[in-house]
Amino acid sequence: MRHFPIPEAELEFRHVRASGPGGQNVNKVSTAVELRFDIGASASLAEDVKTRLRRLGGRRVSIQDVLVIDAGRFRTQEANRRDALARLAELLRAAAEKPKKRIATRPTRASKERRITGKRTRSTLKRGRGRVSESE
């Protein structure tokens, strides 16, 4: 838990049966882990980080504002639990980075001229593709 500032109490782990191949074991043992983190109720994150986390979470964030991470890559519960925590930590690291503010720039005269020349060339080419009249 020392990789990110989220207390263990704010995380909820649910062990479910993994999907996919695994033989008889897959039907008997709940090795997959579902990590649930309530973004809105978290006191350890700043509001701007929460907003970015919601955007980064995408479909993994439910209507109730809960981030759900499913981990079932590995055959053991412990490995899947570590995997889920690592993925949450990665999301939190990305959400903690403030995006750089875009600096508006103006196009140079040369780039404007190149653009207009290209448009003129393309226009001439397309004009030449018209229907052929009987007089030609």
N, C-alpha and C positions, 0 to 999 in steps of 0.2 A: 504494500500500500504506500510505500514511500516515493513512488514514482509520480504520483499526482495527489493534490490536496483534498481528496474526497474521503470522508470518514466511512468506515465499514458500515455504519448504521444507515447510510444513505443508499447502500447497494442491496439489492435483493437477488438472490440466486435461486433458480428453480432447475431441478434436474429432470430432464425428459428423455424419452427414448430417441435415439438417433435414427435418422432415416438413411437409406442407402444400404450397401452391402455390409455384411458382417456375420453372416451365418446365423446359427442359433442364438448366439450371444446378443444380437441386436434386438431380439424379441424379449429378452429377459432382464437386461441391465440398462438402467437409465444413465447413460454416460454423457449425453449431450447436456450442455449448460445453457440456460437462458438467463442472461444478466439484465436486470431491469434497474434503471436509474431515473428517478423522478426529477426532471430538469427544473420544473417550476418550484418545487418544494426545497430544492437544494440551497442551503445557507452558505455553502462554501464557494460558490461561484458568483462572480460579478454579473450584472444584468447584460452587459455587452457580450460577455463570453457565452452566456446562456443563449442569446439571440443567434450568435454564430454557430453554436452547437446544434441548435434546432435546424438551421439551414444545412449544415454539414451532414446531420443525421438523416435527412431526407425522409424516405419511406419508413425508416426504422423508428421514427418518432410518432407515437400514437396521438390520437385526438386528446387523450388525457394528459399530454405533455410528458409521456414516459418514453425514454430511449430504451429500445429492446435490442440486445445483441445476442444472436444465436451462435453458439460455438459447438460444432460437432465434428471437427476435423480429426480429432484424435480418439484413441480407443479407451482412454481413461478419463474419469471425471476430473481429476486434478489437473491433467494437461489441458482439458477443455476450459476449465476455470481460469487457468493462467492465460490461455489464449484470449478469452473474453476480456479479462482485465487489461491485457496488452492492447487489444483493439480499442477499448474505452480510453486508455491512456493516450493512444495515438490521436483519437478524435479530439480529446481535451487539449492536447498539445497544438493541434491545428487550430482549434477554436480560440486558444489563448493568444495566438499571433494576431496583432492588429493589422488589417490590410493597409497597404501603402496608399496614400491619397494620390489620386491621379492628377498630374499637372497638365493642364490643357495647353496644347501647342498648336501653332498655326502652320499650315503647309507653306513650303517655300514657293517662290515664283517658278523656279525650274520644275518642281513637281507638279504644279498646276498646269504648266505648259505641256509637260509630258502626258498628263491625263487628257487634256483637250486634244492633243495631236492623235493620241490613241483612239479617242472617240470619233474623231474625224475620219481616220483610216478605216475603222470598223463600219462607220456609216456608209462610206463610199463602197466598201466591199458588199454590204448588204443591199445597197441600191442597185448594184450590178446583178443581183440575183432575181430581179423582177421578171414578170412574164415577158416573153418575147412577142412583139407585135408583128403583124404580117408585113409591114413596110421594111423591117430590118433584114 
